[in-house]
Amino acid sequence: MRARSKGGADGIREEGELYPKDSEGFLLNPTSAAHIQEPWTPAVEEARELVRRFFGDRLHSLYLRGSVARGAARPNVSDIDLIVVTWGSVRASDRVWCGELSAVIVLHHPFVRRVDVSLTPLEHTVYGPVQFRLKLSSLFLWGNDLRPGLPRFRPEDEAALQYARTLGWDVGHSLVLLRGSPNAKELSRIRMWIGKTLVRAGFELVMAEVEGYTTDLYPCYEAFVARFPDRKADMRRALELAAGADASLDEAEELIVRLGLWLSAAVDRRFSLSRSPNDMRLDGAAKAPAVLELSTSEVLRSTGEAPPRLRAISSEKGEPLVALRIGRREVRLPRSFLDFMVGLCGTEGDFRVRDALVWDRTMPPAKAARLLASLVEWGMLRRITLIG
């Protein structure tokens, strides 16, 4: 499938294509050093040298991924996406330095929107999603190239779920960022990031039927709306945000809640995803005591209900779930909702089930009540049982 190659009045480029495949149906890597266009070459070279200088002997290998590596980068729109594989664990100072790297590259090359660095310890390259990114979406820049020794992948492989896997957390985290009163530049970055995430996760929901893989936004959009025409308007708006369209904070938040929660629930119903390195600590959820709590008593004040409580349970298959109790009603929630709540409450990736969650008190109680009610309407809640 190859989309039309033209630009729309709304800034959307109606172009893109699926990754190539070999005769056996395995995906092929579309990146190439020859695809890096001017003026991106000097920016990539400077970023590579700065990474090498900072990490030194701790740098196992360095890769470039995304639109720059595929020759589809757009000045003032595209990022430089790097994967840094390290010997040993990642340090807090490494993350601070990556922010400084982005600022330096943007200063020297103003057409670069930002530099996004994925810091990956070598031990994490045993996980399928990480191997998929390296094998099929990355261009080797320096070090010990891992790609020749990695397995081949087809579009139907679970490892191909690059955006759907963390969608629940991303939806919650984006709402936290929007409620943080971002300035105009930050708001633009949030809108573009979550817009791209929604469009690409939507494609992954239908990827098996398409029998192909892509991260190009327009073919992702076309494939999704062909199978979910009733969601066309919302996904079109997400595509516009991904392309840099303007939107008020309230409009962006409403779209994220409306489309993001529905899509997260649809992904959760369709796929049974294995745990990623960042959420391994959640595997004990079924055995955890009932101490997971939304602690503010005013969350559902407008409904007259008692404060909601979350407790860890397990499904019939033994997979971790959470139960949300509101008064006498208990609702059992899929994993994507737990990811969403972790993001919504601003909890970091090392969240453990036995930690307490505190509801963001900046959310008005009435708005919180509407959000919880909407979860039922949008199919986010799997099952409701009455207690007592």
C-alpha positions in Angstrom: 0.0 0.0 0.0 1.4 3.4 -0.9 -0.6 6.6 -0.1 -1.0 9.5 -2.4 2.0 11.9 -2.4 0.5 15.4 -1.9 0.0 17.9 0.9 -3.4 19.0 2.3 -4.5 22.4 3.3 -4.5 21.2 7.0 -0.7 20.4 6.8 -1.3 16.7 6.4 1.0 15.0 3.9 -1.0 12.3 2.1 2.0 10.1 1.6 3.8 7.1 3.0 4.1 3.4 2.5 4.4 0.0 4.2 7.7 -1.5 5.1 9.0 -3.8 2.4 8.9 -7.6 2.9 10.9 -10.5 1.7 9.6 -13.5 -0.2 8.8 -15.3 3.1 6.8 -12.4 4.5 9.4 -11.0 6.9 9.7 -7.3 7.2 12.8 -5.5 5.8 14.5 -2.4 7.3 13.7 0.7 5.2 16.4 2.9 6.8 19.7 3.8 5.0 22.5 6.3 5.4 21.9 7.3 1.8 18.3 8.4 2.8 19.5 11.1 5.3 18.8 14.3 3.4 20.3 17.8 3.8 20.3 19.7 6.0 19.9 16.7 8.4 23.4 15.1 7.8 25.5 17.6 9.9 23.0 17.6 12.7 23.0 13.7 12.9 26.9 13.7 12.8 27.1 16.3 15.6 24.7 14.3 17.7 26.6 11.1 17.1 30.0 12.6 18.1 28.5 14.2 21.3 27.0 10.9 22.3 30.3 9.1 21.7 32.2 11.7 23.7 29.8 11.7 26.7 29.3 7.9 27.1 32.8 6.8 26.2 33.5 3.2 27.1 29.9 2.8 28.4 28.5 3.1 24.9 27.8 -0.3 23.4 26.1 1.0 20.2 24.2 3.9 18.7 21.3 3.9 16.2 19.2 6.5 14.4 15.5 5.8 13.8 12.4 7.6 12.6 11.8 9.8 9.6 15.3 11.1 9.3 16.7 7.6 8.9 14.0 6.8 6.2 14.5 10.1 4.2 11.1 11.4 5.2 12.1 14.1 7.7 10.4 17.6 7.6 12.3 20.7 8.9 10.7 22.2 12.0 8.5 19.1 12.3 10.7 16.1 12.6 12.8 15.0 15.6 16.2 13.2 15.6 15.4 9.9 17.3 18.4 8.1 18.7 18.7 4.7 20.5 21.7 4.6 22.9 22.6 1.0 24.0 24.7 1.1 27.1 27.0 -1.3 28.9 25.5 -1.4 32.4 22.5 0.4 33.8 21.3 3.9 32.8 22.1 6.6 35.3 20.0 9.6 36.3 22.7 11.9 35.0 22.5 10.3 31.6 18.9 11.4 31.2 19.8 14.9 32.3 22.5 15.1 29.7 20.2 13.9 27.0 18.0 16.9 27.6 21.1 19.1 27.3 22.1 17.3 24.0 18.7 18.2 22.6 19.1 21.8 23.5 22.6 22.0 21.9 21.5 20.4 18.6 18.4 22.6 18.3 20.6 25.7 19.0 23.1 24.7 16.3 20.4 23.3 13.9 17.2 25.3 14.5 15.2 23.2 11.9 15.4 20.2 14.3 12.4 20.2 16.6 14.1 18.1 19.3 16.5 15.2 19.9 14.7 12.2 21.5 17.1 9.7 23.0 16.0 6.2 24.1 18.5 4.9 26.7 18.6 1.1 26.6 20.8 -1.1 28.8 22.3 -4.0 26.8 20.4 -6.5 29.0 17.1 -5.0 27.8 17.8 -5.9 24.2 16.6 -9.5 24.8 13.0 -8.1 24.8 11.0 -8.5 21.6 9.8 -4.9 21.2 13.3 -3.6 21.7 14.7 -6.1 19.1 12.0 -5.0 16.7 13.0 -1.4 16.9 16.6 -2.2 16.4 16.1 -4.7 13.6 13.6 -2.9 11.5 13.4 0.8 12.4 17.0 1.7 13.1 20.1 2.8 11.2 23.4 1.7 12.8 25.6 4.7 13.6 28.4 3.5 15.8 29.7 0.7 18.1 28.8 -3.1 18.0 25.9 -3.6 15.6 23.3 -5.9 17.2 21.0 -6.1 14.2 22.6 -9.0 12.3 22.1 -11.3 15.2 18.5 -10.4 16.0 15.5 -12.5 14.8 13.3 -11.6 11.8 9.8 -10.3 12.3 6.4 -10.4 10.5 3.7 -7.8 11.0 1.6 -10.2 13.1 4.3 -10.7 15.7 3.6 -9.2 19.1 6.9 -7.4 19.1 5.5 -5.2 16.3 3.2 -3.5 18.8 5.4 -0.5 19.5 2.7 2.1 20.4 -0.3 0.1 21.5 1.8 -1.5 24.2 2.1 1.7 26.3 -0.9 3.5 25.1 -2.7 3.5 28.4 0.2 5.1 30.2 0.7 7.6 27.3 -2.9 8.7 27.5 -2.8 9.3 31.2 0.6 11.0 31.1 -0.5 13.4 28.3 -3.4 14.5 30.4 -1.1 15.2 33.3 1.1 17.3 31.0 -1.8 19.3 29.7 -3.1 20.0 33.3 0.4 21.4 34.1 -0.4 24.7 32.3 2.1 24.2 29.5 3.3 27.2 27.5 2.6 27.5 23.8 5.8 25.6 22.8 5.2 22.8 25.3 1.5 22.5 24.3 2.5 22.1 20.6 5.0 19.3 21.5 2.4 17.5 23.6 -0.2 17.7 20.9 2.1 16.4 18.2 3.4 13.6 20.4 0.0 12.3 21.5 -1.4 12.8 18.0 1.3 10.6 16.5 0.9 8.0 19.3 -2.9 7.7 18.8 -2.6 7.4 15.0 0.1 4.8 15.1 -1.5 2.8 17.9 -4.7 2.9 15.9 -2.9 1.3 13.0 -1.4 -1.4 15.2 -5.0 -2.3 16.2 -5.7 -3.3 12.6 -2.2 -4.2 11.5 -2.9 -8.0 11.2 -5.7 -7.4 8.7 -3.4 -5.0 6.7 -0.6 -7.7 6.7 2.0 -4.9 6.8 3.8 -2.5 9.0 4.5 1.3 8.9 5.0 4.3 11.1 4.0 6.7 8.3 1.1 8.6 9.6 -1.2 8.9 6.6 -1.3 5.1 5.7 -1.8 4.4 9.4 -4.8 6.7 9.4 -6.3 5.3 6.2 -5.9 1.7 7.4 -7.6 2.5 10.7 -10.6 4.4 9.4 -11.3 1.8 6.7 -12.1 -0.6 9.6 -13.5 1.9 12.1 -15.3 4.5 10.0 -17.3 5.7 13.1 -14.1 6.9 14.6 -12.9 8.7 11.4 -13.5 12.3 12.7 -11.6 11.8 15.9 -8.7 10.0 14.2 -8.6 12.7 11.5 -8.2 15.3 14.3 -5.4 13.2 15.9 -3.7 13.1 12.5 -4.0 16.9 12.2 -2.5 17.4 15.7 0.4 15.0 14.7 1.0 17.2 11.7 1.3 20.3 13.9 -2.3 21.7 13.7 -3.3 24.2 16.4 -5.8 23.2 19.1 -6.8 24.7 22.5 -5.8 22.9 25.6 -9.4 21.9 26.3 -9.9 20.6 22.8 -6.8 18.5 22.9 -7.8 17.1 26.3 -11.3 16.2 25.2 -9.9 14.3 22.1 -7.3 12.4 24.2 -10.0 11.3 26.7 -12.6 10.5 24.0 -10.3 8.7 21.5 -7.5 7.7 23.7 -9.5 5.8 26.3 -11.6 4.0 23.7 -8.5 3.0 21.7 -6.7 1.9 24.8 -9.6 -0.3 25.7 -9.9 -1.7 22.2 -6.2 -2.6 22.2 -6.5 -4.2 25.6 -9.4 -6.4 24.5 -7.6 -7.5 21.3 -4.1 -8.2 22.6 -2.8 -10.0 25.6 0.5 -8.3 25.9 3.5 -9.7 27.8 5.1 -7.5 30.5 7.8 -5.0 29.4 10.9 -4.3 31.5 9.3 -1.2 33.0 6.3 -3.0 34.5 7.8 -6.3 35.7 7.1 -5.2 39.3 3.3 -5.3 38.6 3.4 -9.1 38.2 2.7 -9.6 41.9 -0.6 -7.6 41.6 -2.8 -10.7 42.2 -1.1 -11.3 45.6 -0.9 -7.7 46.7 -3.1 -6.5 49.7 -5.9 -4.0 49.1 -3.9 -0.9 49.8 -4.0 0.8 46.3 -6.2 3.8 47.0 -7.4 7.0 45.4 -7.0 8.9 48.7 -8.9 12.2 48.3 -12.4 12.0 49.7 -13.6 14.7 47.3 -13.1 12.9 44.0 -16.7 11.8 43.8 -18.2 14.4 46.1 -20.7 15.5 43.4 -22.1 12.0 43.1 -22.6 11.5 46.9 -20.5 8.3 46.7 -17.8 7.2 49.2 -14.2 7.7 48.1 -13.2 5.1 45.4 -10.7 2.4 46.3 -8.5 0.3 44.0 -7.4 -3.2 45.0 -5.4 -5.8 43.2 -7.1 -9.0 41.9 -6.5 -11.6 39.3 -8.6 -12.7 36.3 -9.8 -16.2 35.6 -6.6 -16.7 33.6 -4.5 -15.6 36.5 -3.5 -12.2 34.9 -3.2 -9.1 37.1 -6.3 -6.8 37.1 -7.4 -4.1 39.4 -10.8 -3.6 41.0 -12.2 -0.1 41.4 -14.8 0.0 44.2 -17.2 3.0 44.3 -19.6 2.7 47.2 -21.2 -0.7 46.9 -20.2 -1.2 43.3 -17.0 -2.9 42.2 -15.7 -2.6 38.7 -12.9 -4.8 37.4 -10.5 -3.1 35.1 -8.1 -4.3 32.3 -4.4 -3.7 32.5 -4.6 -0.6 30.2 -6.6 1.2 32.9 -3.9 0.6 35.5 -1.4 2.0 33.0 -3.7 4.9 32.5 -4.1 5.6 36.2 -0.3 5.4 36.7 0.1 8.0 34.0 -2.8 10.1 35.3 -1.4 10.2 38.8 2.0 11.2 37.5 3.7 8.0 38.9 7.1 7.1 37.5 7.8 3.9 35.7 9.1 2.2 38.9 5.6 2.2 40.4 4.9 -0.8 42.6 1.4 -2.2 43.4 1.8 -1.7 47.1 2.5 2.1 46.6 -0.4 4.4 47.2 -1.9 6.5 44.4 -3.0 10.0 45.2 -5.5 11.5 42.8 -4.4 14.7 41.2 -6.2 17.3 43.3 -6.1 19.9 40.5 -8.8 17.9 38.7 -12.3 19.3 39.8 -14.4 16.6 41.5 -17.2 17.0 38.9 -14.7 16.4 36.1 -13.4 13.4 37.8 -16.9 12.0 38.2 -17.6 12.6 34.5 -14.3 10.8 33.6 -15.1 7.7 35.6 -18.6 7.6 34.2 -17.2 7.9 30.7 -15.0 4.9 31.3 -18.1 2.7 31.4 -19.7 4.3 28.3 -16.5 3.9 26.2 -16.1 0.2 27.2 -13.0 0.8 29.3 -14.5 -1.3 32.1 -14.7 -5.0 31.5 -17.1 -6.2 34.2 -19.3 -4.8 37.0 -20.3 -6.8 40.0 -22.4 -5.6 43.0 -20.9 -6.1 46.4 -23.1 -6.9 49.4 
